[in-house]
Every structure is written in structure tokens, then in C-alpha cells.
Amino acid sequence: MTNPPSALPARAGAGLRIGVLALQGDFREHLHAVEHAGATGIGVRRPAELEGLDGLIIPGGESTTIDKLARTFGLRDPLRDRIGSGLPVYGSCAGMILLADEIAEPATDLAGNPQQTFGGLDITVRRNAFGRQRESFETDLDFKGLEFSAAHGVVAPVHAVFIRGPWVERAGEGVEVLAKVEPSKAGHPESLDRTARIVAVRSGKLLATSFHPEATGEKRVHELFIRMIRGEA
């Protein structure tokens, strides 16, 4: 399926500086997405590169590796501080895990210490909830908040790719659910235990998805994030 063109101007991000955490994962694809929207994309590897950003994207990848590298590069505490002070942040897949306040059954290191997150979203996520790499799948989602892209009053579904993706097991009171995967649409329906699973959420200026919009050419999730940065959504 080809995702529909956005109703936003091609340069909707003009004038914005949007960072992408570039420690590991598919940060290049996110940089391309924000630059396509007209924003200046900044690869973030050091604390100083957080200065002057209008927003930040935490990409998909391996959440435990990103966590460890963030601490190694001295980024973890500055990131937590910036998130806590209201920096708009979008996390996809591993980024969703790292924005969560809690991980169900977190990975542990050799010393038995549980995986850490940057936090900010009052959610509990489960890592690799949809299965292993070979159980990756694609499906169409009804996604709230994309009314700006409506054609003739109809918002087209988002074509989503799930690659070892997490799901949200608990969403706090201040968290808005934007999308769910129905069991009938999952690659392995039995893994969902007959329960529609939350795969996209928003709380204030924080946005998170279990899937990879940058992998399908879906531009509207990034455009929603840009609208959030501008205070238009």
C-alpha cells in the first residue's frame, strides 16, 4: 500500500531544528524524514548537541544498546532533564521503550541491573511483544490526530511496519491512545491473546509509536510531531 500524500506543505518544518538521537538504530531515516519536511536535522551524540533544539526523535534500534551508549556518552541525564522540562520528543519502536516510565519484565545486564529508560510517558511497555524478527508484519491502522491529512473528509489509514516492536500494556490517565492493533491484523494473532494492543500514544509534547513510519515512507506521523512542536496539535 502507498501512503497518501500529506495535506501539509512540503516545507512544513521550515525554521525548526529537530535532533535525532544518533547513537544506534535507524537514525538516518528519521533525519531524512525531518529534512524532507523542511526542518534542519541534527544528529545528536553529545550533550552539547541538545542545545537549541526545537524537538528530538529517539529512533528504532536496540533499546538496551541505546540506553548503554547514552550513559557512556553522558547523554542520559541531560536527556532526562530536557524531557522533564518540556522538550517535544517522538520515540519510535525502541524510542517508545526509552520514553516509557516502566518496562514490563525489563532486560538485565550481567550484574542483574534492569534496563533504564529516559522516561516521561506514564506508560508500561513490553519489549519485543509482537515476537522475533521473523515474526515482523505490516498492517493498516486507524490513527487519531491525522485529520490535517484528510481527503474529502476521510483520513486514510497508516500503513505500519512492526519489527520486534513493543506494545503498551498500561497507559496512564494523562496518556491519549492514538492507535491499536486488532488481533485479526497481527502477523501472529495468538500473540495478542485476543486483545487489541496499544501501539501509538501521546501525552503533552511526547509522542510514541511501536512501529516504524520512516520505513514505509509514511510522512504524517513526523508531520504530526512537527505540528506538536509548533503548538498546532
C-alpha positions as CSV (number, residue, x, y, z in Angstrom):
1,M,0.0,0.0,0.0
2,T,1.2,3.5,-0.8
3,N,0.6,6.0,1.9
4,P,-1.3,9.2,0.9
5,P,0.3,12.5,0.3
6,S,0.2,14.9,3.3
7,A,-2.1,17.9,3.2
8,L,0.8,19.9,4.8
9,P,3.1,22.0,2.7
10,A,6.3,20.2,1.7
11,R,8.3,22.6,3.9
12,A,6.1,22.4,7.0
13,G,9.2,22.0,9.2
14,A,11.0,25.1,7.8
15,G,12.8,27.0,10.5
16,L,12.8,24.1,13.0
17,R,15.9,22.3,14.4
18,I,15.0,18.7,15.1
19,G,17.5,16.4,16.7
20,V,17.7,12.7,16.1
21,L,19.5,10.6,18.7
22,A,22.2,9.1,16.6
23,L,23.8,6.5,18.9
24,Q,22.4,3.4,17.2
25,G,19.5,2.3,15.1
26,D,17.8,3.8,12.0
27,F,18.5,7.5,12.8
28,R,19.4,8.3,9.2
29,E,15.9,7.5,8.0
30,H,14.5,9.9,10.7
31,L,16.9,12.6,9.7
32,H,15.8,12.2,6.1
33,A,12.1,12.4,7.1
34,V,12.5,15.7,9.0
35,E,14.7,17.2,6.3
36,H,12.1,16.2,3.7
37,A,9.6,18.3,5.8
38,G,12.0,21.3,5.6
39,A,13.5,21.1,9.1
40,T,17.2,21.1,9.9
41,G,18.1,17.6,11.1
42,I,20.7,17.3,13.8
43,G,22.4,14.0,14.7
44,V,22.7,14.0,18.5
45,R,25.6,12.1,20.0
46,R,26.8,14.6,22.7
47,P,25.1,16.7,25.3
48,A,26.1,20.0,23.7
49,E,24.1,18.9,20.6
50,L,20.9,19.1,22.5
51,E,21.2,22.9,22.8
52,G,18.9,24.9,20.6
53,L,16.7,22.0,19.5
54,D,13.0,22.5,18.9
55,G,12.3,18.8,19.2
56,L,14.0,15.4,19.4
57,I,13.4,12.0,17.8
58,I,14.6,8.7,19.5
59,P,14.8,6.2,16.7
60,G,14.2,2.5,16.4
61,G,17.1,0.2,17.1
62,E,18.1,-1.9,20.2
63,S,16.8,-0.1,23.3
64,T,19.3,-1.7,25.6
65,T,22.2,-0.6,23.4
66,I,20.9,2.9,23.1
67,D,20.4,3.1,26.9
68,K,24.0,1.9,27.5
69,L,25.5,4.3,24.9
70,A,23.5,7.2,26.2
71,R,25.1,6.7,29.6
72,T,28.6,6.2,28.1
73,F,28.3,9.4,26.1
74,G,27.0,11.3,29.1
75,L,23.6,11.9,27.4
76,R,21.2,10.1,29.7
77,D,20.8,12.7,32.5
78,P,20.8,15.7,30.1
79,L,18.1,13.9,28.0
80,R,16.0,13.2,31.1
81,D,16.3,16.8,32.2
82,R,15.3,18.1,28.7
83,I,12.3,15.8,28.5
84,G,11.3,16.8,32.0
85,S,11.5,20.4,31.1
86,G,9.1,20.0,28.2
87,L,11.2,19.3,25.1
88,P,8.9,17.8,22.4
89,V,10.1,14.2,21.8
90,Y,9.0,11.5,19.4
91,G,10.1,7.9,20.0
92,S,9.6,5.1,17.5
93,C,9.8,1.4,18.5
94,A,13.0,1.4,20.7
95,G,12.3,5.1,21.2
96,M,8.9,4.2,22.7
97,I,10.6,1.9,25.2
98,L,13.0,4.6,26.2
99,L,10.3,7.2,26.7
100,A,8.3,4.8,28.9
101,D,8.3,5.3,32.7
102,E,8.1,1.5,33.2
103,I,9.2,-1.7,31.3
104,A,7.4,-5.0,31.9
105,E,10.0,-7.7,32.5
106,P,13.0,-5.4,31.5
107,A,16.2,-6.8,30.2
108,T,19.0,-7.0,32.7
109,D,22.8,-6.6,32.4
110,L,25.4,-9.1,33.6
111,A,25.2,-7.7,37.1
112,G,21.4,-8.2,37.1
113,N,20.6,-4.5,36.9
114,P,17.4,-3.8,35.0
115,Q,17.4,-1.7,31.8
116,Q,16.9,2.0,32.3
117,T,14.8,4.5,30.3
118,F,14.7,8.2,29.9
119,G,11.1,8.2,31.0
120,G,8.5,10.9,30.5
121,L,5.5,8.9,29.3
122,D,3.3,7.4,32.0
123,I,3.1,4.0,30.3
124,T,4.2,0.4,30.8
125,V,5.7,-1.2,27.7
126,R,6.6,-4.8,26.9
127,R,9.7,-5.3,24.8
128,N,9.6,-7.5,21.6
129,A,5.9,-8.0,22.4
130,F,5.0,-9.0,18.8
131,G,7.6,-11.6,18.5
132,R,11.0,-12.1,17.0
133,Q,12.5,-10.6,13.8
134,R,11.0,-13.4,11.6
135,E,7.5,-12.6,13.1
136,S,7.6,-9.0,11.8
137,F,4.5,-7.9,10.0
138,E,2.7,-5.0,8.3
139,T,-0.8,-3.8,8.7
140,D,-3.1,-0.7,8.3
141,L,-4.0,1.3,11.4
142,D,-6.7,3.8,12.2
143,F,-4.6,6.6,13.7
144,K,-6.1,9.6,15.7
145,G,-4.7,13.1,15.2
146,L,-4.1,13.0,11.5
147,E,-7.2,15.0,10.4
148,F,-4.9,17.5,8.7
149,S,-4.3,14.9,6.1
150,A,-8.0,14.2,5.3
151,A,-9.0,13.9,1.7
152,H,-12.7,14.6,1.1
153,G,-13.3,14.3,4.8
154,V,-11.6,10.8,5.1
155,V,-8.3,10.1,6.9
156,A,-6.5,7.3,5.2
157,P,-5.1,4.5,7.5
158,V,-1.5,4.5,8.4
159,H,0.4,1.6,6.9
160,A,2.6,0.3,9.7
161,V,5.6,-2.0,9.9
162,F,6.3,-3.8,13.1
163,I,9.8,-5.2,13.6
164,R,10.3,-6.7,17.0
165,G,8.0,-3.9,18.2
166,P,6.8,-3.2,21.8
167,W,3.3,-2.6,22.8
168,V,1.8,-0.6,25.6
169,E,0.3,-2.7,28.4
170,R,-0.7,0.3,30.6
171,A,-1.5,3.9,29.7
172,G,-1.7,6.4,32.5
173,E,-4.6,8.8,33.0
174,G,-2.9,11.6,31.0
175,V,-1.9,9.5,28.1
176,E,-4.0,9.6,24.9
177,V,-4.2,6.3,22.9
178,L,-3.8,7.1,19.2
179,A,-3.8,3.6,17.6
180,K,-4.2,-0.1,18.4
181,V,-3.6,-3.3,16.6
182,E,-6.5,-5.7,16.5
183,P,-5.7,-9.4,16.9
184,S,-7.0,-10.1,13.4
185,K,-4.5,-7.7,11.9
186,A,-1.4,-9.0,13.6
187,G,1.1,-11.3,12.0
188,H,0.6,-13.8,14.7
189,P,-2.8,-13.2,16.2
190,E,-2.3,-15.6,19.1
191,S,0.5,-13.4,20.5
192,L,-2.1,-10.7,21.3
193,D,-4.2,-13.0,23.4
194,R,-7.4,-11.8,21.8
195,T,-6.7,-8.3,23.0
196,A,-6.3,-5.1,20.9
197,R,-2.8,-3.8,21.7
198,I,-1.9,-0.1,22.1
199,V,0.8,0.9,19.6
200,A,0.7,4.7,19.5
201,V,0.3,7.2,22.3
202,R,0.6,10.9,23.1
203,S,1.0,12.8,26.3
204,G,1.5,16.6,26.0
205,K,4.5,17.1,23.8
206,L,5.6,13.5,23.9
207,L,4.6,11.1,21.0
208,A,5.5,7.4,20.7
209,T,4.8,4.6,18.2
210,S,5.6,0.9,18.3
211,F,6.1,0.9,14.6
212,H,8.5,2.5,12.0
213,P,6.8,5.1,9.9
214,E,10.2,6.0,8.4
215,A,10.4,2.5,6.9
216,T,7.4,2.9,4.7
217,G,7.6,6.5,3.5
218,E,4.7,7.4,5.8
219,K,5.3,11.1,6.5
220,R,2.2,12.0,8.5
221,V,3.5,10.8,11.9
222,H,6.5,13.1,11.6
223,E,4.2,15.9,10.4
224,L,2.0,15.4,13.5
225,F,5.2,15.7,15.6
226,I,6.1,19.0,13.8
227,R,2.6,20.3,14.5
228,M,3.1,19.4,18.1
229,I,6.4,21.3,18.2
230,R,4.6,24.3,16.7
231,G,1.7,24.1,19.1
232,E,-0.7,23.3,16.3
233,A,-1.7,19.9,17.5
